[in-house]
Amino acid sequence: MNKNKLETISNLFEGKEIRSIWNSEREDYYFSVVDVISSLTDSDYNKARNYWKWLKGKLHDEGSQLVSDTNQLKMKAKDGKYYKTDTLDTKGIFRLIESIPSPKAEPFKLWLAKLGGERVDEVFNPEIAIDRAVDYYRRRGYNDKWIKERLNGIVNRKELTDIWKEGGITENKEYAILTNEIYKGWSGMKASEYKTFKGLRKESLRDNMTDVEVLLTDLGEIATRELAKEYKPYGLTQNKEIAKRGGKIAKNTRDNLEKELHKSVLSKQNNLNYQYLDENEKLENKN
């Protein structure tokens, strides 16, 4: 993960240092658990560390998976040296907050949501996501026809993942591998590389595509879905071959279009009104 690492992010929540590492492959942040606890409980590092030691035991006895989801990553301490530190990803931190009684819980959730591009309510109640998505797209200037097609694309994607599930795909990393095969098949880039190409991090890749890019992505996934229905691959290896074929079908369409246009259809264009300036999460408003 070293190549994906961000240095310490300081003084982002009420003057408290919250150390974080950005993993571009998983497209998520990993936060120091003790730093978060220190911020929520207004305690120093040693007290927060002791609190975490107690809380880990309590969560373990309750059968919580939160402790097993913890990753130990090297983070820079105040003495300038790097030490293994308990970290959780964004969703893990949301769950951690629920285990700590603190008047700062809600402000911290909002801060975390803003930093990570998450919507707090959707983490705990996914049913509101659809209504929120429609309102969000309308505010961004998308018309209802586009919104309907976007939501239909989400449904089509769900049909594909359901077929993958029937074909023995159960791990999130396997779904990501197959998705990357489709992307690589027609664009030459994995999803994470495509995001970097467009200047994105946690933002939705499809929401920042041109209509042609969306069309080619949909075509690759629909072709993969139909091929999987026909040939019924099982397991990661067989499904990867089908995903490559689906991506190649979209690539053929891309090649034909580019031949007529005499230019690439891949675009660095995105719909953000800000841009990342450096690895310390400084943002610049494009407007």
N, C-alpha and C positions, 0 to 999 in steps of 0.2 A: 504494500500500500504506500510505500515511501514516495513513489512518483506522483501519488494522488494527494499528498499531504498539504494542508494549509498550516502555516505557523499559528502561534497562539493568537486568538481573538480576544482583545482586552476591553474591559469597561463598556460592554455592550448592554448589560442589564444592571441599572441602578448603581453603576460604578464598580460592580463586581466582575472579576475576571472569569470568563467561561471559556476554557480551552476546548478547541474543536479541531477535528480532522475531517477534511472533505475527501470522500472516496468517489472518484469520477466513474469507476466501473459500476458501482452500485447506485450512484447518483444520490448519495445521502451523506449527512453529517454524522460523526460520532463525537459525542460530548462527554467530557469528564464528569462522572457521576458525583464525585465529591465536590466539584466546583458548583454543580447544580444544587446539591444539598446545602452547601454553604450559603448560596444566594437565597434559598427558600427559608432557611432557618436563622439567617443573620448570625451565623457562627463562624469561628475561625477554622482554618484548615484541619487542625487536629481534632476539634470537636466534631466537625462534619465527617471526618474519616471514621471516628468511633461510632457515630450515628449510623453510617453506612454498614459498618461491621455488625451492629445490632440488627439493622433492618434486613440485611441479607439472611441472617438466621431466622428471623420472623417469617420472611417470605418463603424461605425453604420449607419451614414447618407447615406453612399453609398450602404448599404444593404449587406455588407460583412459578411460572416459567421465566419470569423476569431475570432471575439470577443466572440461569443457564444461557440467557440471551446476551449476557454481558461479555464484551471482548476486552482483552488486555492489550492496549496499544501504547507505544512509547510516546510520552508527551514531555515537553520542556517545562522544568520546574523553575522556581525563583532563583535557584543557585546556578541556573544556566545549563544544567545537565538534564539528560533524558531518562525518565523512569517509566516502567510499565505501570499503566494507569487503567483502572476499570472504566470502560466507556459503554454507552448505549447509543443506538441510532435514534433518529427523531421520534419514531413511534414508541420506542422503548422509554424514552424520556417522558413522553406524555403519560405512559402507564406508571412510571416512577412517581410523577407528580401526584397522581391519584392516591398514592400510598403515604404521602407526607402531608399532614395537616398544617396548612400555612396560609396566612392572609395574602401572601404573594403568589399563590398558585395561579389565579386567573391572569394577573399581569404577566407572569412568566410564560403562560401558554400563548398569550397574544404576541409576546416578543419572539417566542420560538416559532410561531406560525409565520410571522413576518419574515424571519430569517430563512426558514426552510421552505417557504412556498406552500405550506400546508394550511388547510382550513380546520380549525380546532374541532368544531362540531362534527365534521365529516369523519374524523378519526373515531369518534365514539358513536356516531349515528349516521351510517352511510346512506340511509333512506332519504335524507334531505339533499343529497348531492345533485340529483337531477334538476330539482327546482332551482337550486343555486346555480347550476351550470347554465340553465336557460337565461336567468337574469344576468349572469356574468357576461355571456356572449352578447346579449342585447346591449349591455353597457359598453362593450368594446366595439360596437358598431356592426356586428354581424347581423344579417337579416334572418328572418325565421326559416326561410328555405335552407340557408346554409346550416343553421342550427339543427334542423331536422335531419339533414344529410350527415352531419357530424354525429348526432345521436344514433342514427342508423348504422354508422360506421362502428360505433362502440358495440352495438348489438351484433354486427357481423363478426367483430373481433371476438366477442364472447362465444359465438358459434364455433369459431376456429379453436379456441382454447378448450371448449367442451370436447371437440373431436380429438384434440391432443390428449386430453385426459382419458378418453376411451382407449387411446392408443398407448396407454401406460405411462404418460407423462404426469408426474405428480409434484415435482420439486419446482419452486419458483425459478431457480437458476436454470432448469431445463427449458422452461417457457422462454426465458431470456435468451438462451442459446439458439432456440429455434427462430425466435423473432429476429435475432441478429443475422441468421442465415438468409432470411427473406430480404432484409435491408441490404446486406452485403451483395446479395444476388443481383439487385437492380441498381443500387447506388454505389457499391464498392466500399461502403462504410458500415460499421456497426452503429447501433443506435447512439451509444455514448460518443463515438467519433463524429457522427452527424450533428449531435448537439453542440459539440465543440466547434465544428465548422460554422454553425449558426450563432455562436456566442451565447449558448444556453447552459444552464446548470440543471436545476430542478424543474424548470418550466417545461410544459408539455411540448414535445417535438411537433406533433401534428398541428397543434394550434398555431405554430409558427412556420408552417409549410405554405408554399404557394399552392394554388389549386391543382397544378400539374403534379407537384410532388405528392400531394394527398392522393390523387388519382392513381399514381403508380404504386404507392404503398397499399392502397385498397386492392388494386389488381393483384399484386403479389400475394396478399393474404387470402383473397377469394380463390385464386388459382390453387394455392396450397390447400385450402379447405376442400375444394372439389377433388383434387388429386388424392387427398387422404381418404375421402369418402370412397373413391373408386378402388384404391390399392390397399387400404386398411393396413398401414404400417404399424408396427408395434415396437416400442422402445425408442430410446434417444437416437441411436444410429440410423434406424430406418426412417424415422421422422425427419432427421436432418437432411437426408437425401431428397425427401419430398419437398421440404422447405426450400432447398436449393433450386429445385425444378420450378417451384412457384415463383421464386425470385427471378429466375432466368426468363420466365414468360414476361414478367414486367420489364425486364431489361431489354428484351426484343422490341417491346413497344417504345421504350425510351430511345433506343438506337434509331428506330424508324423516324420518330419525331425529330430527334436532333439532326438527322440527315437532311430533313426538309427545312429545319430552322437554321441550320449552319451554326448552331451554338448549343452549349450545354443547358439542360433544364434544371440542373442543380443550382440552388440560389442560397447565398449567405443571408438573404433577407429574413428578418424576423419581425414580430409584432410588439416587441418590448418598447417601452418608453424610457428605458434606462439601459445602461451597459455596465459590465463589470470592468473595473479599472485595474485591480491587482488582486493578489491572493488574500488580502485581508478584508474582503467583502465590502470595499468601498464602491459605491454606486454613483453613477453620474446620470442625471436626468437628461434625456435626449432633447427635451423641449426647452 
